[in-house]
Amino acid sequence: MARPPALQLDKTELVLFDLEAKRPQIHNLRYDQISRIQCGRRRQFRLYHFVAEDAIEIQSRTRLEPFLLTRRRNKTDFDRFEGELEAFAKRNNITFGRSVPDT
């Protein structure tokens, strides 16, 4: 069976499939539950060293830690997610930011 996309969008709702947890969970977030969306490079610790990778961070008002979508886990759909989330944020007046890549 094929793995579902990690993100699906509607006009006012965002559906996230959290496959990183022990038990996969589905999170339905309305636009008023999302405080900000941030795209950019992020340093993550992998196998005894830090690696810079592209990530999308979705901060929710209902959860302390943000939802994180990385390019490594979503290779084929990552660029599409960025474009759709930017349009979603603009349409629903959510703060959207792009961080400048580190050089």
C-alpha positions, 0 to 999 in steps of 0.5 A, a space after each residue: 500500500 502506498 504511503 499517503 501524502 503527509 499534508 492535505 489542504 482545504 480552503 480553511 483546514 489543514 490535515 497532517 499525517 504524523 507518521 513519525 510517532 509510534 502510532 501514526 496520527 491524523 491532525 485536523 487543524 483549522 486556520 484559526 488554530 495555526 499561528 505561523 508557518 515557517 519554511 527554510 533550512 534547519 540544523 538537525 542532529 543526525 548520527 553524531 553530527 549536525 546536518 542542514 536540511 530544508 524543513 517546513 515548520 507549522 506552529 499550532 496554538 493547540 500543541 507546544 511543539 511545531 509540526 515538522 515536514 522535512 525534505 528528506 521524508 517528503 522528497 517528491 511533494 516538498 516543493 508542492 507543499 511549500 507553494 500550497 502552504 504559502 497560498 493557504 497562509 495568504 488566503 487565511 491571514 496566517 504569518 508565513 516566513 522564509 528563513 535565509 539559508 545559512 552559507 
